[in-house]
């Protein structure tokens, strides 16, 4: 066996920064792989057919062997049971593999269904030697549908076979057998070698061949007339010959092979084996006269002896047809007509008899008298790309090497060179960009050809194929493209109206280029270089556009400001809302469009830190410009009242603006800010100094009051208004301090007497303040004033003194009586005692009380010392528990050897040493903790009502103990 293969073996291609090296170490499997079937028939094989993985062969005289290819170990042998000399002439198997027709040389035909072992005779077919059958693709396992049958006399019959095994009334499977057409050669009947039928929508087509002719029957058969079968189709050719192709030489037979890419789809290609060679081509069902198109003739080579080694059968694959000769198989590529495969069989298997293909599985079968072979196709399209490339069908070539990048690169390079030679430079550039050829060589090629647009297209396409990690190469391409675009824009720029549209198109293309997100990182990293290129070409508009893309809004705004386009600058600021840019450019913008700037600030709301905008405001508030000052106050009020900013600098600045330019708003602002120094946001000392500098005394009085400087507030208020001073004495903080309030009123009274010399007002002060007496203000009056003006005040004062003396006497009597009762209660408590009987028991443990130290409470509850301690301890706070443990340890540390009771009692009162408390004091402290009240009657028992019976921490443990 020899195989002619064209592939990329050991292919080495220089590709820019890459090189494909594809050295195949292992020999690749051939496209057509032959396998001999392990089968030795007892007699010669007469005929073999296979379809849908169902294989049927005729062996010997009257034996039919059926085999499921998926179950080769379960053959089914059927005897025809013929006693005459009849032999099997041909076998025909439908696409489902269910219906087998057995043509006999005695002009009879038998039928065998896959689901039965019984062979039936087709009585209506008797008298005809069957040469071919055209099967219906829509047939089922029990019904063949409408089929065509060709005979050795050139007759074409229409029939239908229905299998009904097991029915009560058995009928013949052939429903009818009707003649529809007769084929002729040279005015005489010729055998119908092949019949193929198909349907595309409503159009039916039939291919029928004789030894020298290939006939086509094409026509539309409406669905309403389908019951008439093929009669309507063939009736169209009753008065005329159907289209046919004829060749002069004859083998005495012919064969047709079809290729179908998908199951139950229409065939896409054909190959007709006849006496002069093989005609092969494609189907075009859109044509009305003939469905065959793009056909070629492959002449038999001289190596084929047409007398002794005639072709026997043909099989068509996607890109090859296989031709069976008596001793070999040839595979011919349908793309270039070259023999790419030749398999010579050993002499012991020759002569070969026939070759068939399973249209469902695509496997090809060849048989001889005693042997069966099987061919499978392995990656048939592996080398198709190169054939298409040589035919200059580059799109098809690329389609068949998608998964082989080294081959695809060859195709692209060839296509690029082809387009370049044809002066299709743009197409060439697109292809070159997809190759891995050296970048420099390709670029120089376009430069030498003076094809700048093609060079630009190449660079753009090359850039799109770059990996982002190739930063150096990407930077080179981007900068080069930028220069090319700018050069092109520069040459088109001008007053020439004819170039205006092209200029706009190129500029838009350049802007789309620099807006490409894939190169954004490269542009950003090299933005200084791009700015330099734009500046060198004087292209300010595109520089601004590029700055926006790079989000370099500072440069954009600076550009607008330099050209006095302040509103455009503010629009950029407002659109992109960059706080830092607001802080930087606000001083300039505030000078020219203050109102719009303040509106922009307000739209930013809390995103702006108003404290950082103060420099822009201070600059123009000092210059005295009315519009800027008004807008500055408007923005500060927005911050204070709407944004509720509490920053002291903001409030101080607003206060200074009010003090200088809007004094009417100053006092209102101070009053609404409140009087609590902790909640006031401005600096009190700064506000006081500011108000004093500008002579706002009422505001100063208000600030003095907040600062707690009431005397200063009254002194300053008396310079403005006496009523204002009086209001300073009635605030809650002053009223709480009687001496201070009296002192302030004395200031007011002195001012009224000495400055205003108004005695009536001075008397009114006495009525407003209960703390002032006539004797307090008398020293303020001059000596010449008569007493008549104070008569009523003096009498009123004396009466108040008498009432006060009476109240003091009454209080002294009540205090004396209370002290007497307290002394009596103390004397009574000293004589109180309790009696403990010998049989009294502890209220807790119910054991005799006198056995151990105990406590006796006034409520007559009695507890042992240790019992009371045990009851009280859980209810004590952690602090008291720790304190109790500490006292117990100290008491234990002071323990003495056993002595008499009197001795121990005397020693208990002795000091335990310098710096230590006595043992008696320790016991008293313990008593204070555990015996301050009866456990059952005191506060501890009341509080225990709200406590759980089971400690929450012990709940789960207690719950488990009950389960």
RAVENGI-V133117 format. One record per pair of residues at least 12 apart in sequence whose C-alpha atoms are under 6 Angstrom apart, sorted by the first residue. I is the first residue (numbers start at 1). J is the second residue. If there is no record, write none. Layout:
i-><I;I>
j-><J;J>
//
This chain:
i-><1;2;3;4;6;7;10;10;14;15;15;15;16;16;16;16;20;31;31;31;32;32;33;33;34;34;35;35;36;37;37;43;43;44;44;44;44;45;45;45;46;46;50;51;51;51;52;52;52;53;54;54;55;61;62;62;63;63;64;64;65;86;87;87;88;89;89;89;90;98;98;98;99;100;103;107;107;107;108;109;110;129;129;130;131;131;131;131;132;132;132;132;132;133;133;133;134;134;134;134;134;135;142;142;143;143;144;145;146;146;147;147;150;151;152;153;153;153;154;154;154;154;154;154;155;156;156;156;156;157;157;157;158;158;159;159;160;160;161;161;161;180;191;192;192;193;193;193;194;194;195;195;202;202;203;203;204;204;205;205;211;211;211;211;212;212;212;213;213;214;214;215;215;216;219;249;249;250;251;254;254;255;255;256;256;257;257;257;257;258;259;259;268;268;269;269;269;277;277;277;278;278;279;279;280;280;281;281;309;311;311;312;312;313;313;319;319;320;320;320;326;326;327;327;327;328;328;328;329;329;330;352;353;353;354;363;385;385;409;412;416;416;416;425;426;429;429;430;433;433;433;544;557;587;594;646;648;648;651;652;667;675;688;701;729;742;749;842;842;843;843;853;908>
j-><343;342;341;340;383;383;22;23;437;436;437;438;436;437;438;439;406;377;378;380;376;377;375;376;374;375;373;374;373;372;373;59;60;59;60;369;370;58;59;369;58;59;358;95;97;358;96;97;360;69;68;97;67;87;79;80;78;79;77;78;77;106;104;105;104;103;104;105;103;113;114;141;113;112;130;127;128;129;126;122;122;151;152;151;150;151;152;193;149;150;193;194;195;148;149;195;147;148;195;196;197;147;162;163;161;162;161;160;159;160;159;160;192;192;191;189;190;191;182;183;189;190;191;192;182;179;180;181;182;178;179;180;177;178;176;177;174;175;173;174;175;231;210;209;210;209;210;254;208;209;207;208;220;221;219;220;218;219;217;218;250;252;253;254;246;247;250;245;246;244;245;243;244;243;233;275;276;275;275;273;274;272;273;271;272;270;271;315;316;270;316;317;282;283;281;282;283;298;299;300;297;298;296;297;295;296;294;295;326;324;325;324;325;354;355;333;334;332;333;334;351;352;345;350;351;343;344;345;342;343;342;368;367;368;366;376;397;400;435;431;428;431;432;454;454;454;458;458;458;461;462;556;569;616;628;681;681;682;682;682;699;706;700;713;741;771;762;862;863;862;863;865;920>
//
